[in-house]
Amino acid sequence: MTSKLSQTEAIEALLTLMANLRDPQNGCSWDRKQTLSSLTRHTLEEVYEVIDAIDQGNPEKICDELGDLLFQVVFYARIAQEQGWFDLKDVAEAITQKLLHRHPHIFPDGTLGSFGQATSLTAEEVERNWEKIKNAERVREAQGRSVSVMDDVATSMPALDRAVKLQKRAASVGFDWSSAGGVITKLDEEVIELKEAVSSGNEKQQHHELGDLLFTCVNLARHLGLDPDASLRDANKRFESRFKFIEQTAARSDKGLAECDAKLLDQWWQDAKAQKN
């Protein structure tokens, strides 16, 4: 992909386009009526589309979807600018300063000019330091008020992602399992407790124990260095692919799935697994 515009010119063109779309007299009626709140669902859609493009490994599609996501950021900044709150420049400056502060191993004196000194920190050590720095920021921003490491973990996050973040916050102050082995033992305990809840017929208790089991699964993924969301998405793909195999097999046999007994369906499922998909 080639462009005749410089990076600065491309950003300026996007900002001009956004201003035109929001122009009170000649702008687009849909864009003019949007608010910070109304945009949020569109932003979530764009994030998922970026992830899909990355999963597909299509560079052109990734670029296209990242453009859509960038437009969302520009849109938010434009609405805020109209309210007199901040603009895109303020957003860029704020994140730059935040990242300079949170990467002292790369920028020793907190400026771009101090870059260039090699660091021996591992990725894991960097992540632990990151959480310590963020904890210190929360205390400083609280200005004497009661503060928790759990503060500002967005409740609107998908439950799986929020579980990871809550666990990382707890681990940043030493509240964590020492190894994956301890989590596996806990996982076995949670399975037993869920079985007991199922046997009791207590729906509220089943809800509670299932949540504990899922939360522990997330903890295990974290200790194994795995992304639970990515693992679940891959499991979804495998299930979808195998189920389609069963559907196709049934169609070749001139049968509907509802006509097939459990034994036959299981055989086809094992055949699907043998396809290594």
Secondary structure, DSSP 8 states (H G I E B T S, - for coil): ---SS-HHHHHHHHHHHHHHHT-TTTS-HHHHH--HHHHHHHHHHHHHHHHHHHHHT-HHHHHHHHHHHHHHHHHHHHHHHHTTS--HHHHHHHHHHHHHHH-TTTSTTSSGGGTT------HHHHHHHHHHHHHHHHHHHHTTS---TTTT--TTS-HHHHHHHHHHHHHTTT-S-SSHHHHHHHHHHHHHHHHHHHHHT-HHHHHHHHHHHHHHHHHHHHHTT--HHHHHHHHHHHHHHHHHHHHHHHHHTT--GGGS-HHHHHHHHHHHHHTT-
